[in-house]
Amino acid sequence: MSSSGTIERDTRRPAGVREWRISAVPGGWGGAAAFVVTGAAVALLAYDRGSYYYGAWPGGYLGVWRTVIALSGLAAIGVLAGTRGELRLSRPALAAGGAMGLLWAWTAASWLWSDDRAATATDIRFLLVYVAALGALILGDAGGRAVPVALGTLAGITAVASYTLATRLYPGVFGMFTSGSQFGRLYQPIGYWNALGAYTSVGVLLALGFAARAGMLVRMLAAGALLALAPVVYLTFSRGALISLVIGLVVMVAIDRRRLQLVGAMAAGSIGAIGAVLAVHAHPALTIFQRQLGPQRTQGAETAARLITLVPLTMGAAALFAGLEARISVPPRVRTLAGACIVLAACLAVAGGVHRYGSPVGPVRDAISTFNKPAPTFPGGDLNRRFASLSLNGRAVFWKAAWNQFTDHPIIGSGGATFHKYWMAHRPVKVLVYNAHTLELETMAELGVIGLLIVLAAIFAPIWAGLRSRAHPLAAAVTAAYVAFMVESSGDWTWQLPGATIAALACAGAVVNLGDDRKSIVLTERWRFAGAVVAGVIAVAGAWAG
């Protein structure tokens, strides 16, 4: 890959054959800066309780919001003023940024007819965080810096996941130990287990992508990162995060053009991750509802020792696959045969499972029957049982309330962030909630059909970009990571935590800048100046708001 981020043709290969690996992180000093800034932002925003609760920053979450908006505006000014040569924006980038800006404008307009103007005013400031962050990320990714931003996102998530895992393996040393806190599920430092699971799932998919398509050193480091990422996803016991991760894996394989190589590389890079999850699973003191400090410390230390022994194994497996891949050329017929063997092996595995454990019809029927039942917590018991339940944990009631609110004002909605007021006035059960636990339905309820169309445009623009740039080695992984987070947000309120959502926005900013768009827009000096003025206004507004 060249310093401009385009894929170079390997002169040792026949003409017309693309290089399917990124040999280094491109972008020069600009790429290094993008890596550092993105990694720091992704880690610090998540570390401060997801930037949603009142955390350690002055002014609570409002202080975080002001800081993010102001710094994003300044970063955009820096890119617009400091980039030498042409600065191009792809059509998907313009669509994604424009849709997010339009969502903020429509939310601001909804203040005029809002049922709760104070809540809508807060929502206007909240959405400005995403407008500023996405705009800065899109501009920062332009000019060949998309790969460093994606790698920085992975680094930031891995740092948070490592700390989170340490709170379980070394209780009291990292974090605060409280028996049965948050139902025994990992939630620190973001503050919500499902959001932590979704955030870490983004890291898992990015790590698999870099483990399959990066240079030797980055492959090894990405495989090593999975030793922290995979156990954290597991220890959140988040069914939504697990489902979104599986969907992300399916999207990743479906989009990629070299599926056999991708599956093989992911299998090699995942050896240590699978071993890490099994090591955690084998120690019940780490996976029970009511944890005890003594047994958890003992078994946590044992698990940590096993994870350390897995480091050379997982890095060595990734390096071995990369070395063999560089030296062995697989003919098309062999690739087809290998793909058929993989499908056959999967079928045999399913048949073996049915023979050993019986038909899955009964367990599936039992799981479906739990849809409208309370989510199991199993006090004093094994939290792994959560994965056998499909309980919506009351979400169906929230979704029905959002639908009823939508039917009252189907075109323009009741105003941004008004679901809480509607719920408190019409709730059928005495449960305090602020969000409808679904991005799309809550948008319909608060901003009407118009708002829903805008949100869908903002969601699908990066996916469109991923499909267009699927020739890029990392397009499938970055797109899959973004899709996984948005799938989880469709059934939860994860979208409301900027510290978790920033990871998805970073993926969106990266994917819209991967590949080449022949119809991209070239920003002239006049447009750069205008953009810098707008970014300056946003920065001032961010410093003033709140």
Helices and strands as residue ranges (DSSP letters): H 28-47, G 49-51, H 60-82, E 88-89, H 91-110, H 117-141, H 146-169, G 181-184, H 193-213, H 216-235, H 239-255, H 259-269, H 271-281, G 284-286, H 293-327, H 332-357, H 361-368, G 383-388, H 395-408, H 419-426, H 439-468, H 475-489, G 494-496, H 498-511, E 521-522, H 525-544
